[in-house]
Amino acid sequence: MTQQGTQSSRAPRARSPHFPPHNAPRVWFLTIGSSPIAIALARQVLDHGDYVVAGVVPQEFEKREGQSEDFRAFLEDVKHTERWRERLRVVGLDGRVVGQCQAAIAEAVEAFGRVDVLLGSTSEAVIGAVEELAHSSRTITLVQDTFETNFFSNVNIIKAVLPTMRERKNGHIIMLTGVTGHLGTPGLAMYCSSQWAIEGYCDSLAYEIAPFNIKMSIVQANMEVNVLTNKMTSVPPMREYLQAENPAPIARDIFSNLLDKLDRVNNPLPYPEEKSPTDSISTTSPDATTVHEPTMGDLLSSDTITSLYAPLPPVVKSSLIAETVHALTAIGGHDNPPARHIVGLEAVTAVKEKLKTTSEELEDFIEVSNAVDIARQYDPSPMASLDAGIS
């Protein structure tokens, strides 16, 4: 292997975390402690000297489902790192259950006295066109489950932590979403809807809690970051939305290709450039047939509802989440954090383009918008006509 090939297989050196200044160790509460982002963040936070409360879904952890094995490996590292052991508390947490949210926050306060930074990151992606998601009672239920997980789970934990933060008149709530909270994406309509919903909730809540010195930040990672680091579920495709019939770049095709690439990284062919003459069938032969070997990406086009986690190799995983983890360490607990932070150049460029298009459309139809202000022709106050009607 060449020197260049050797270097490309190594994980990129992680950026040093840049924590904001603070007078005492902070207490972080991570709603999904088993996710790759949460584990990487917890390592940096613990190493910095802060405390971490990590929520895990009890059923997944006990049955070793989902990403629980990665979390178990992290716990082993904690056991062998003396300065971490007393600074981590693991709590059972299914955000969809209000009682578990309240109990988890109470346990965190009992263990470490307070919660300074809450990171809400409960998220699952449902892949499928709108019509595909309305195709059966099971897919309709899946839509409801998406909002239970992506919206209400985060709402429940926020409501549980607010009383203790309000009492202390201090706290920082960070909601990890994605640029899907800014950009509609074909094939991810329900996922985007849930992201827009939680962002609207957080934007409104920010004004309500500001008098109590509680900060709110929305951190938007790139689309691939949230989808590939959490569970993704695909519904059976309709023929009308297959790529051959519909040129729209449906998310199913995008993530199918990504899953195939990841699978090739995990299972490389031993000698991809050396082929025996007998390995291929002549296309001129009347008996020639093309055999399509099923790939991991094909799972997203299954005729049944399919859930999976992307098989992220350590090198790919580290590179994928590095920018987001760095942003969270730089923002968490900051005295004057941004209300919204977009992570990475690609995401920033995409959002800028969307805002530019919105601004241009606004200007194109500004006369139509202004034409409805009939009341302003008689009274500059927009409430004049309403006041006149009431009186």
C-alpha positions as CSV (number, residue, x, y, z in Angstrom):
1,M,0.0,0.0,0.0
2,T,1.3,3.5,-0.8
3,Q,2.0,6.0,1.8
4,Q,-0.9,8.1,0.5
5,G,-3.2,5.2,0.8
6,T,-2.0,4.5,4.4
7,Q,-2.6,8.1,5.4
8,S,-6.1,8.2,3.9
9,S,-7.2,5.2,6.0
10,R,-6.3,6.9,9.2
11,A,-8.9,8.9,11.2
12,P,-8.3,12.7,10.8
13,R,-6.9,14.3,13.9
14,A,-9.8,15.6,16.0
15,R,-10.0,19.4,16.4
16,S,-9.2,20.4,20.0
17,P,-12.4,21.3,21.8
18,H,-12.9,25.0,22.4
19,F,-15.0,25.4,25.5
20,P,-16.3,28.8,26.6
21,P,-14.8,30.2,29.8
22,H,-16.6,29.3,33.0
23,N,-16.0,29.5,36.7
24,A,-17.0,25.9,37.7
25,P,-17.5,22.5,36.0
26,R,-20.8,22.4,34.2
27,V,-23.4,19.6,34.2
28,W,-24.4,18.4,30.7
29,F,-27.5,16.3,30.1
30,L,-27.4,14.3,26.9
31,T,-30.8,12.9,25.9
32,I,-29.5,10.2,23.6
33,G,-26.2,9.1,25.2
34,S,-25.6,6.2,22.9
35,S,-25.5,8.2,19.6
36,P,-22.1,8.7,18.0
37,I,-22.3,12.5,18.6
38,A,-23.2,12.1,22.2
39,I,-20.4,9.6,22.9
40,A,-17.8,11.8,21.2
41,L,-19.1,14.9,23.0
42,A,-19.2,13.1,26.4
43,R,-15.5,12.1,26.0
44,Q,-14.5,15.7,25.4
45,V,-16.7,17.1,28.1
46,L,-15.5,14.6,30.7
47,D,-11.9,15.1,29.7
48,H,-12.5,18.9,30.2
49,G,-13.6,18.3,33.8
50,D,-17.3,18.7,33.4
51,Y,-20.1,16.3,34.4
52,V,-22.3,14.3,32.1
53,V,-25.7,12.7,32.5
54,A,-26.4,10.4,29.6
55,G,-29.8,9.1,28.8
56,V,-30.3,5.7,27.3
57,V,-33.5,3.9,26.2
58,P,-33.7,1.1,28.8
59,Q,-35.2,-1.5,26.5
60,E,-32.5,-0.9,23.8
61,F,-29.7,-1.1,26.3
62,E,-30.9,-4.3,28.0
63,K,-31.5,-6.1,24.7
64,R,-28.3,-4.7,23.2
65,E,-30.3,-3.1,20.4
66,G,-29.6,0.0,18.3
67,Q,-26.2,1.6,19.2
68,S,-26.0,0.2,22.7
69,E,-22.8,-1.7,21.9
70,D,-20.9,1.5,21.2
71,F,-22.2,2.9,24.4
72,R,-21.1,-0.2,26.3
73,A,-17.6,0.3,24.9
74,F,-17.6,3.9,26.0
75,L,-18.6,2.8,29.5
76,E,-15.7,0.4,29.6
77,D,-13.4,3.3,28.8
78,V,-15.0,5.3,31.6
79,K,-14.3,2.5,34.1
80,H,-10.6,2.6,33.2
81,T,-10.3,6.4,33.3
82,E,-10.2,7.5,36.9
83,R,-11.0,11.2,36.3
84,W,-14.2,10.2,34.4
85,R,-15.7,7.6,36.7
86,E,-17.3,10.0,39.2
87,R,-18.4,12.5,36.6
88,L,-20.7,10.3,34.6
89,R,-24.3,9.2,35.5
90,V,-26.3,7.0,33.2
91,V,-30.1,7.3,33.4
92,G,-32.9,5.4,31.7
93,L,-34.8,7.7,29.4
94,D,-37.4,7.2,26.7
95,G,-38.3,10.8,25.8
96,R,-41.7,9.8,24.7
97,V,-42.6,9.0,28.3
98,V,-43.2,12.1,30.4
99,G,-42.6,10.3,33.7
100,Q,-39.2,9.1,32.6
101,C,-38.1,12.6,31.6
102,Q,-39.1,14.0,34.9
103,A,-37.4,11.1,36.8
104,A,-34.2,11.5,34.7
105,I,-33.9,15.2,35.4
106,A,-34.5,14.6,39.1
107,E,-31.8,11.9,39.2
108,A,-29.4,14.3,37.5
109,V,-30.1,17.0,40.0
110,E,-29.7,14.6,42.9
111,A,-26.4,13.3,41.5
112,F,-24.7,16.6,40.5
113,G,-26.9,19.4,42.0
114,R,-28.2,21.0,38.8
115,V,-28.3,20.8,35.0
116,D,-26.4,23.5,33.2
117,V,-26.6,22.4,29.6
118,L,-29.3,20.2,28.1
119,L,-28.6,18.7,24.6
120,G,-31.8,17.6,23.0
121,S,-30.9,15.3,20.1
122,T,-33.6,12.7,19.9
123,S,-34.0,12.0,16.2
124,E,-35.0,9.3,13.7
125,A,-35.3,9.7,9.9
126,V,-38.2,8.2,7.9
127,I,-37.4,7.9,4.2
128,G,-40.2,7.9,1.7
129,A,-42.3,10.2,-0.5
130,V,-45.5,11.7,1.0
131,E,-47.7,9.3,-1.0
132,E,-45.7,6.3,0.0
133,L,-46.1,7.3,3.7
134,A,-49.9,7.4,3.3
135,H,-50.0,4.0,1.6
136,S,-51.1,1.9,4.5
137,S,-52.2,2.1,8.2
138,R,-48.7,1.0,9.2
139,T,-47.0,3.8,7.3
140,I,-49.5,6.3,8.7
141,T,-48.6,5.1,12.2
142,L,-45.0,5.5,11.3
143,V,-45.6,9.2,10.6
144,Q,-47.2,9.6,14.0
145,D,-44.2,7.8,15.6
146,T,-41.8,10.2,13.9
147,F,-43.4,13.2,15.6
148,E,-43.5,11.3,18.9
149,T,-39.8,10.7,18.7
150,N,-38.5,13.9,16.9
151,F,-40.8,16.4,18.4
152,F,-42.6,15.3,21.6
153,S,-39.6,13.5,23.0
154,N,-37.6,16.7,22.9
155,V,-40.5,18.8,24.2
156,N,-41.0,16.4,27.1
157,I,-37.4,16.7,28.3
158,I,-37.3,20.5,27.9
159,K,-40.5,20.8,30.0
160,A,-38.9,18.5,32.6
161,V,-35.7,20.6,32.9
162,L,-37.3,24.1,32.8
163,P,-38.4,24.3,36.5
164,T,-34.9,23.6,37.9
165,M,-33.2,26.0,35.4
166,R,-35.8,28.7,36.1
167,E,-35.3,28.3,39.8
168,R,-31.6,28.8,39.5
169,K,-32.1,31.5,36.8
170,N,-29.5,29.9,34.7
171,G,-29.3,27.3,32.0
172,H,-28.7,26.6,28.3
173,I,-30.8,24.4,26.1
174,I,-29.3,23.2,22.8
175,M,-31.5,21.5,20.2
176,L,-29.6,19.6,17.7
177,T,-31.5,19.5,14.4
178,G,-30.2,19.8,10.8
179,V,-30.3,22.0,7.7
180,T,-33.5,20.0,7.1
181,G,-35.0,22.5,9.5
182,H,-34.3,25.1,6.8
183,L,-34.6,23.1,3.6
184,G,-37.3,20.9,2.3
185,T,-35.9,17.6,1.0
186,P,-37.8,15.2,-1.3
187,G,-38.3,11.9,0.3
188,L,-37.8,13.3,3.8
189,A,-41.0,15.3,4.1
190,M,-42.1,13.9,7.5
191,Y,-38.6,14.1,8.9
192,C,-38.2,17.7,7.7
193,S,-41.7,18.5,9.1
194,S,-40.7,17.2,12.6
195,Q,-37.5,19.3,12.4
196,W,-39.4,22.5,11.5
197,A,-41.8,21.8,14.3
198,I,-39.2,21.5,17.0
199,E,-37.4,24.6,15.7
200,G,-40.6,26.6,15.8
201,Y,-41.2,25.4,19.3
202,C,-37.7,26.4,20.4
203,D,-37.8,29.8,18.7
204,S,-41.0,30.6,20.5
205,L,-39.8,29.2,23.9
206,A,-36.6,31.3,23.7
207,Y,-38.6,34.5,24.3
208,E,-40.5,33.0,27.2
209,I,-37.4,31.8,29.1
210,A,-35.1,34.7,28.4
211,P,-36.2,36.6,31.5
212,F,-35.0,33.7,33.6
213,N,-31.5,33.8,32.0
214,I,-32.1,30.5,30.2
215,K,-30.5,30.5,26.8
216,M,-31.8,28.6,23.8
217,S,-29.7,27.5,20.8
218,I,-30.6,25.5,17.7
219,V,-27.6,23.7,16.1
220,Q,-28.2,22.7,12.5
221,A,-25.9,19.9,11.3
222,N,-25.6,18.7,7.7
223,M,-28.4,16.4,6.6
224,E,-26.1,13.3,6.4
225,V,-24.9,13.8,10.0
226,N,-28.2,13.4,11.7
227,V,-29.6,10.7,9.3
228,L,-26.5,8.5,9.3
229,T,-25.8,8.7,13.0
230,N,-29.4,7.7,14.0
231,K,-31.9,5.1,13.1
232,M,-33.4,5.4,9.6
233,T,-36.6,3.7,8.5
234,S,-37.6,3.3,4.9
235,V,-41.1,2.6,3.6
236,P,-41.9,0.5,0.4
237,P,-41.4,2.6,-2.7
238,M,-44.1,3.3,-5.3
239,R,-43.2,2.7,-8.9
240,E,-44.2,6.3,-9.7
241,Y,-41.4,7.6,-7.5
242,L,-38.6,5.3,-8.7
243,Q,-35.7,7.1,-10.2
244,A,-36.5,5.8,-13.7
245,E,-39.9,7.4,-13.5
246,N,-39.3,10.5,-11.4
247,P,-36.2,12.6,-11.9
248,A,-36.5,14.3,-8.5
249,P,-33.5,13.4,-6.3
250,I,-35.4,11.4,-3.7
251,A,-33.6,10.9,-0.4
252,R,-34.0,7.1,-0.8
253,D,-31.5,7.1,-3.8
254,I,-29.1,9.4,-2.0
255,F,-28.9,7.3,1.1
256,S,-28.9,4.0,-0.8
257,N,-25.7,5.1,-2.5
258,L,-24.2,6.2,0.7
259,L,-25.0,2.9,2.4
260,D,-23.4,1.0,-0.5
261,K,-20.3,3.1,-0.2
262,L,-20.1,2.5,3.5
263,D,-20.6,-1.2,2.9
264,R,-17.7,-1.3,0.4
265,V,-15.5,0.5,3.0
266,N,-16.4,-2.2,5.6
267,N,-16.1,-5.1,3.2
268,P,-13.6,-4.2,0.5
269,L,-13.1,-6.6,-2.4
270,P,-9.7,-8.4,-2.0
271,Y,-8.5,-7.8,-5.6
272,P,-10.9,-5.4,-7.3
273,E,-8.6,-4.8,-10.3
274,E,-7.8,-8.4,-11.1
275,K,-10.5,-10.4,-12.9
276,S,-10.3,-13.8,-14.4
277,P,-11.8,-14.3,-17.9
278,T,-14.3,-16.7,-16.4
279,D,-15.5,-14.0,-13.9
280,S,-17.6,-12.3,-16.5
281,I,-20.1,-13.5,-19.0
282,S,-19.8,-12.3,-22.6
283,T,-22.6,-9.9,-23.4
284,T,-22.7,-11.3,-26.9
285,S,-23.5,-14.8,-25.7
286,P,-27.2,-15.7,-26.0
287,D,-27.0,-17.2,-22.5
288,A,-25.6,-14.0,-21.0
289,T,-27.5,-12.7,-18.0
290,T,-26.9,-9.9,-15.6
291,V,-27.2,-10.9,-12.0
292,H,-27.7,-8.0,-9.5
293,E,-26.2,-8.9,-6.2
294,P,-28.3,-7.3,-3.4
295,T,-26.5,-4.5,-1.6
296,M,-27.1,-2.8,1.7
297,G,-28.5,0.2,-0.1
298,D,-31.2,-2.0,-1.6
299,L,-32.7,-2.4,1.9
300,L,-34.1,1.1,1.5
301,S,-36.1,-0.1,-1.5
302,S,-37.5,-3.2,0.2
303,D,-41.2,-4.1,-0.2
304,T,-41.5,-4.0,3.6
305,I,-40.8,-1.3,6.2
306,T,-37.1,-1.5,7.0
307,S,-35.2,0.1,9.9
308,L,-31.4,0.1,10.2
309,Y,-28.4,2.0,11.4
310,A,-25.7,3.0,8.9
311,P,-22.6,0.8,9.4
312,L,-20.2,3.7,10.0
313,P,-16.5,2.7,10.1
314,P,-14.6,4.5,12.9
315,V,-12.7,6.6,10.5
316,V,-15.8,7.7,8.6
317,K,-17.8,8.3,11.9
318,S,-15.1,10.4,13.4
319,S,-14.8,12.6,10.3
320,L,-18.6,12.9,9.9
321,I,-19.4,14.2,13.4
322,A,-16.2,16.2,14.1
323,E,-17.6,19.6,13.1
324,T,-20.8,19.1,15.0
325,V,-19.1,18.0,18.2
326,H,-16.7,20.9,17.9
327,A,-19.6,23.3,17.6
328,L,-21.4,21.9,20.6
329,T,-18.3,22.2,22.8
330,A,-17.8,25.8,21.7
331,I,-21.5,26.8,22.2
332,G,-22.5,24.8,25.3
333,G,-22.8,27.0,28.4
334,H,-21.7,30.1,26.6
335,D,-22.8,33.4,28.2
336,N,-24.0,34.7,24.9
337,P,-24.6,31.7,22.6
338,P,-26.1,32.0,19.1
339,A,-29.8,31.5,18.7
340,R,-29.1,29.4,15.6
341,H,-25.8,27.9,14.5
342,I,-25.3,26.2,11.2
343,V,-22.4,23.6,11.1
344,G,-20.1,23.3,8.2
345,L,-19.4,25.2,5.0
346,E,-21.7,22.9,2.9
347,A,-24.7,23.5,5.2
348,V,-24.0,27.3,5.4
349,T,-23.9,27.5,1.6
350,A,-27.1,25.6,1.2
351,V,-29.0,27.8,3.7
352,K,-27.6,30.9,2.2
353,E,-28.9,29.8,-1.2
354,K,-32.3,29.1,0.3
355,L,-32.4,32.5,2.0
356,K,-31.3,34.2,-1.2
357,T,-34.1,32.5,-3.2
358,T,-36.7,33.5,-0.5
359,S,-35.5,37.1,-0.6
360,E,-35.7,37.3,-4.4
361,E,-39.2,35.8,-4.4
362,L,-40.2,38.4,-1.8
363,E,-39.0,41.2,-4.0
364,D,-40.6,39.8,-7.1
365,F,-44.0,39.9,-5.4
366,I,-43.6,42.9,-3.1
367,E,-46.3,44.9,-4.9
368,V,-48.8,42.0,-4.5
369,S,-47.9,41.9,-0.8
370,N,-48.3,45.6,-0.3
371,A,-51.5,45.8,-2.3
372,V,-53.5,44.0,0.5
373,D,-52.7,46.8,3.0
374,I,-56.0,48.6,2.3
375,A,-56.3,49.9,5.8
376,R,-53.0,51.8,5.4
377,Q,-54.6,54.0,2.8
378,Y,-56.8,55.5,5.4
379,D,-54.9,55.0,8.7
380,P,-51.2,54.1,9.1
381,S,-52.0,51.9,12.1
382,P,-52.6,48.3,11.0
383,M,-55.1,47.9,13.9
384,A,-57.2,50.9,12.8
385,S,-59.8,48.9,11.0
386,L,-60.1,46.4,13.8
387,D,-60.4,49.1,16.4
388,A,-63.1,50.8,14.3
389,G,-65.1,47.5,14.0
390,I,-64.9,46.9,17.8
391,S,-66.0,50.4,18.7
